[in-house]
């Protein structure tokens, strides 16, 4: 036994945290990239400048980002029950994790595309590329290192969200630290769970840095 529990209990909790984090991050990357690209493209001097549409999307983004994650979980309980069939377990946490993190990443995407697009937009158009080609084949590929840095930061934030979700029934290391550790006054369980999630976050950062180096032009 390790710190009052079998090692298999810790491994199961670590797997649940990794599953929630990685599955959510994949969806957040795809949805946030589309959302952020739309924010960039409709902004002033964007490829499809549309101030009214940009304002609506921007307000929605800010509104969703402002909702505390714990409250978001509660608000999404009816939707989660319909979609997943339960409000308990790692899979049940995915809708709240995705909804909570996508607006955050969308803002990062918007900023990254603005930084790159301001220099490349006119160049691409002058060579005869369509606006869509400029976005998909020039601006986004050139922004890839910044986008990867952004999704790394987002994945780490999601890992933190899983701890909150775990404390109210989603499983994972948050559940282990709170219900099996703090609530039962087993301090070693809490410490072990904290160390494991810290190592997992470090792993995410290392992987993110590796991809950034691979995609950064030398």
Secondary structure, 3 states (H helix, E strand, C coil): CECCECHHHHHHHHHHHHHHHHHHHHHHHHHHHHHHHHHHHHCCCCCCCCHHHHHHHHHHHHHHHCCCHHHHHHHCHHHHHHHHCCCCCHHHHHHHHHHHHHHHHHHHHHHHHHHHHHHHHHHHHHCCCCHHHHHHHHHHHHCHHHHHHHHHHHHHHHHHHHHHHHHHHHCHHHHHHHHHHHCCCCHHHHHHHHHHHHHHHHHHHHHHHHHHHHHCCC
